[in-house]
Amino acid sequence: MQFDVAIVGAGPAGLAFARALSGCGLRIALVEKAGERDLAAPGFDGREIALTGRSARLLREMGAWQRIPAAEIAPLREARVLNGASGFALRFAPEGRQGDGLGHLVPNHRIRQALFEAVAGLPDITLLAGTAVAAVETGPEAAQVRLADGRDLRAHLVVAADTRFSETRRRQGIGASMRDFGKAMLVCRMAHEVPHEGIATEWFGHGQTIAMLPLNGDLSSAVVTLPTRETDRLLALAPEAFGAEIARRYGHRLGAMQLVGTRHAYPLVAVYAHRFVARRFALVGDAAVGMHPVTAHGFNFGLSGADTLAREIRAALARGQDPADPAALQRYERRHRRATWPLFTATNAIAGLYTDERLPARLLRHAALRLGAALPPVRRLVTARLMEAGPPSLRLAG
Ligand SMILES: Cc1cc2nc3c(=O)[nH]c(=O)nc-3n(C[C@H](O)[C@H](O)[C@H](O)COP(=O)(O)OP(=O)(O)OC[C@H]3O[C@@H](n4cnc5c(N)ncnc54)[C@H](O)[C@@H]3O)c2cc1C
């Protein structure tokens, strides 16, 4: 089978990249090991993705945003960060323009479903679902992709979007810096007594980090970071006992709580690929940059990276070049690295500092919150970063 571009993985990043590239005359293969039925109707996986204004715009341009049911899109008005037993909160909210929030929360499975629908049926995209990519060989003229079912594809460019633990990346000889935080993140929906008022809270308590992300109605997404054995214990608790424990762990700030739906846990491993491109090869999504979720930027980066790579390929085609033009791939690498490396590094530092139980770290994070509050430009910069599509006055603040 002959294609121009073969994409490994139809997760949100692979789907977004396929959609961003569609329509420029290339034949695109999208290979996904999960079956087509799972792609068309993915189940709830506990993740509620905080999307910046820019990501919402990109999804709209891809025809995906319009497919997400409005009742599933929750506005994020404000974010607060609390440390230990202190009642002090560092607040992030857009200034001046009431009604303009920091972004939106959308369930991951709805994003995946909407992107799948936006891609399904496009004449230039061939979906090969239910079979994994087993090997990739890149040469000067073309790349060869071997599927687990024995079929072979030929393409000019292979783009891997096959998770942060990407096998394709490893097989291409590209290493990655990995930081294993030795903890797991438990995510689930909780109904509660007290309204959240659209405010997300990140509370760095002693021995645990717990965030509550506001969903529509008196419902929040609980995001609890704990040592893995503790997460396992919480996963096994009966729903009533679980609700009571989360309410207690959250200091009863939202009153009594009840579990709604299923619980899910994810290991906390941050990954940054040493290179994003090689001969006739590129990485997008978590395969390039797998963020710690505390700053809620993994998929936002996945989307912006897919957009950047698609633009570079389109520009190469307009110049009459190969879609795997080395200079175009290098430009993608530079731009995506510049866009992601500072926040990747800062996020790991924050995650490390805020889960360190030693006294100096506790004092330092308290001082950091106070300092952040005392410096409005810092708060404005973080707020603008969260919004990304904020008004110019916010983007230039500070
Ligand atoms: C708890 C949690 C909360 C998060 N919150 C946020 C947030 O608020 N904001 C945000 O922006 N991001 C957030 N993220 C990050 C976001 O979920 C990820 O960045 C995003 O899902 C990555 O998408 P992806 O397509 O790169 O990878 P994945 O979703 O991992 O998809 C990879 C796909 O590749 C397929 N695959 C793997 N190997 C092969 C193979 N050999 N052949 C074929 N197919 C293959 C897999 O089956 C899968 O479908 C969060 C993550 C977690 C865990």
The ligand as a Tripos MOL2 file, in Angstrom:
@<TRIPOS>MOLECULE
LIG
   53    58     1     0     0
SMALL
NO_CHARGES

@<TRIPOS>ATOM
      1 C1         -4.8300   12.3030   34.4070 C.3       1 LIG1
      2 C2         -4.4680   13.1020   33.1930 C.ar      1 LIG1
      3 C3         -4.9580   14.3910   33.0530 C.ar      1 LIG1
      4 C4         -4.6320   15.1550   31.9400 C.ar      1 LIG1
      5 N1         -5.1000   16.4350   31.8600 N.ar      1 LIG1
      6 C5         -4.7490   17.1980   30.8050 C.ar      1 LIG1
      7 C6         -5.2300   18.5520   30.7000 C.ar      1 LIG1
      8 O1         -5.9570   19.0480   31.5600 O.2       1 LIG1
      9 N2         -4.8520   19.2980   29.6120 N.ar      1 LIG1
     10 C7         -4.0450   18.7810   28.6320 C.ar      1 LIG1
     11 O2         -3.7490   19.4960   27.6680 O.2       1 LIG1
     12 N3         -3.5950   17.5040   28.6980 N.ar      1 LIG1
     13 C8         -3.9120   16.7060   29.7600 C.ar      1 LIG1
     14 N4         -3.4620   15.4150   29.8270 N.ar      1 LIG1
     15 C9         -2.6050   14.8960   28.7350 C.3       1 LIG1
     16 C10        -3.3940   14.2950   27.5670 C.3       1 LIG1
     17 O3         -4.3330   13.3540   28.0120 O.3       1 LIG1
     18 C11        -2.3820   13.6530   26.6140 C.3       1 LIG1
     19 O4         -1.4080   14.6110   26.2590 O.3       1 LIG1
     20 C12        -3.0210   13.1090   25.3370 C.3       1 LIG1
     21 O5         -4.0040   12.1440   25.5980 O.3       1 LIG1
     22 C13        -1.9440   12.4580   24.4570 C.3       1 LIG1
     23 O6         -2.4940   12.0710   23.2250 O.3       1 LIG1
     24 P1         -1.6500   11.1790   22.2230 P.3       1 LIG1
     25 O7         -2.5280   10.9830   21.0490 O.co2     1 LIG1
     26 O8         -0.3000   11.7370   22.0370 O.co2     1 LIG1
     27 O9         -1.4110    9.7950   22.9980 O.3       1 LIG1
     28 P2         -2.4240    8.6930   23.5020 P.3       1 LIG1
     29 O10        -3.6950    9.2850   23.9820 O.co2     1 LIG1
     30 O11        -1.6220    7.8780   24.4510 O.co2     1 LIG1
     31 O12        -2.7850    7.8390   22.1890 O.3       1 LIG1
     32 C14        -1.8190    7.0510   21.5270 C.3       1 LIG1
     33 C15        -2.5350    6.0940   20.5720 C.3       1 LIG1
     34 O13        -1.5570    5.3200   19.8800 O.3       1 LIG1
     35 C16        -2.0130    3.9660   19.8020 C.3       1 LIG1
     36 N5         -0.8250    3.1140   19.6230 N.ar      1 LIG1
     37 C17         0.1770    2.8730   20.4960 C.ar      1 LIG1
     38 N6          1.0950    2.0810   19.9530 N.ar      1 LIG1
     39 C18         0.6880    1.7940   18.6970 C.ar      1 LIG1
     40 C19         1.2380    1.0210   17.6300 C.ar      1 LIG1
     41 N7          2.3970    0.3860   17.7280 N.pl3     1 LIG1
     42 N8          0.5390    0.9290   16.4680 N.ar      1 LIG1
     43 C20        -0.6480    1.5780   16.3360 C.ar      1 LIG1
     44 N9         -1.2090    2.3210   17.3070 N.ar      1 LIG1
     45 C21        -0.5430    2.4450   18.4720 C.ar      1 LIG1
     46 C22        -2.7330    3.7590   21.1160 C.3       1 LIG1
     47 O14        -3.6270    2.6620   21.0320 O.3       1 LIG1
     48 C23        -3.4430    5.0920   21.2910 C.3       1 LIG1
     49 O15        -4.7140    5.1080   20.6740 O.3       1 LIG1
     50 C24        -3.7790   14.6310   30.9420 C.ar      1 LIG1
     51 C25        -3.2840   13.3250   31.0710 C.ar      1 LIG1
     52 C26        -3.6200   12.5690   32.1930 C.ar      1 LIG1
     53 C27        -3.0640   11.1770   32.3280 C.3       1 LIG1
@<TRIPOS>BOND
     1     1     2 1
     2     2     3 ar
     3     2    52 ar
     4     3     4 ar
     5     4     5 ar
     6     4    50 ar
     7     5     6 ar
     8     6     7 ar
     9     6    13 1
    10     7     8 2
    11     7     9 ar
    12     9    10 ar
    13    10    11 2
    14    10    12 ar
    15    12    13 ar
    16    13    14 ar
    17    14    15 1
    18    14    50 ar
    19    15    16 1
    20    16    17 1
    21    16    18 1
    22    18    19 1
    23    18    20 1
    24    20    21 1
    25    20    22 1
    26    22    23 1
    27    23    24 1
    28    24    25 2
    29    24    26 1
    30    24    27 1
    31    27    28 1
    32    28    29 2
    33    28    30 1
    34    28    31 1
    35    31    32 1
    36    32    33 1
    37    33    34 1
    38    33    48 1
    39    34    35 1
    40    35    36 1
    41    35    46 1
    42    36    37 ar
    43    36    45 ar
    44    37    38 ar
    45    38    39 ar
    46    39    40 ar
    47    39    45 ar
    48    40    41 1
    49    40    42 ar
    50    42    43 ar
    51    43    44 ar
    52    44    45 ar
    53    46    47 1
    54    46    48 1
    55    48    49 1
    56    50    51 ar
    57    51    52 ar
    58    52    53 1
@<TRIPOS>SUBSTRUCTURE
     1 LIG1         1 GROUP 0 **** ****
